[in-house]
């Protein structure tokens, strides 16, 4: 089946032709399948933010193409606009984009721009609010009276309400406490399950990504450095370290234990580690 | 789009133009502008242009970069040029419909375009070669005597310094907010004036809120470091006049004197 989103030899150069010229993306070939949960990792300046801005047509490629459902995202104006609705993008610290008088109006901004009827807008606002785990009593409040975590959820709801086929989140948990992080991740998983949307999560926390995604893409210097399941990617621990990334701590511990001769599987979450250790105890070899 | 704003941009360097005392450069700019507006004939324009070329050459700022700074003013320059071209009385060269082109018109238009371009280029050369901090320091020192008249010179220059410092930050912020609202389908390009004005609301509200938040944080940070205005404040870099400053000033005054003489002689 055709991937929902695909880039072909995508290149992007900032400030082309000036002393500040900088190549942010260099011939990137990359695809997102329908309904998958994908993680993108890379250190600061690796091109991940530039890449996701291309995925919903906020940036125009210097060369190459972005295909949505097999069609060029820049094919014509109407399609580009459609693409922005079909590929929802949640920026880093999205709470700073809130502007309306009430939470309701802010969440409704996207759906209204889509030209939906009032009843459909209303349904979507309420449903999106549910997905991010907020109560309807907040709807008539000013978004500026909410707590930081609540604001973040309202902002995410504003994108979810457009019911995108691909939801891209740039560091959705940055600056939140652990409980807040887990809650937001759970909200995102709930949205993915119920709508069957593809979710792309950009992060530099290996632990967070490893625990949530099936597929992991590592970026470095504007190129795709690795693309595969977390196990496949983390097997290249040395190379990852060379480009300034680390693998999850628990994966590293298990790798070293294996190097010492213990027969252990590759894991990347503490849950898996626990299961692996218990399995060995059950087998009576520890 | 917003990235093209070069106002207040600074290209670090170590050339003699970069190393001149900011006060020298500010005075030279004033002298240069006065000379530019005093100049009348080709000879005096040539002298001022030579001065600019010398400064640009010494600063190693690429001419291309300087030309780019003229771009936003292209329309103003073009209109001024055209008005001078068509509305100067004199020997008529060509005439069509209500327009006429005269020899004097061509000369006036050429000189006027040259004058505006040189004005802008000279000013940009100052900001390109002087860091905002040095610039505001220079302004503060130059305006020092006004303190006697109870003008809050230090506060004004601190405000200017902060404003310059935050131009890139706010530009980046605006870019980010525009992207975020575009991602939610905001449309800034179609509709009549009223609709477009309204479409700016989703950008302006978050931008103002974030500007106020930043101002608040900056004020706290400054207070934490015991900032309490200009009274008794010393500088990290005490600016000093060196030989090249005097030379540059002498050259500037020579230029001005020359241009005034040429004007008095009617050349």
Interface residues (C-beta under 8 A of the other chain):
Chain A: X14 X15 X18 X19 X53 X56 X58 X81 X84 X85 X88 X89 X91 X94 X96 X97 X98 X99 X109 X110 X113 X114 X144 X158 X159 X162
Chain B: X3 X11 X62 X65 X176 X177 X179 X180 X181 X182 X183 X184 X185 X186 X187 X201 X202 X205 X206 X209 X210
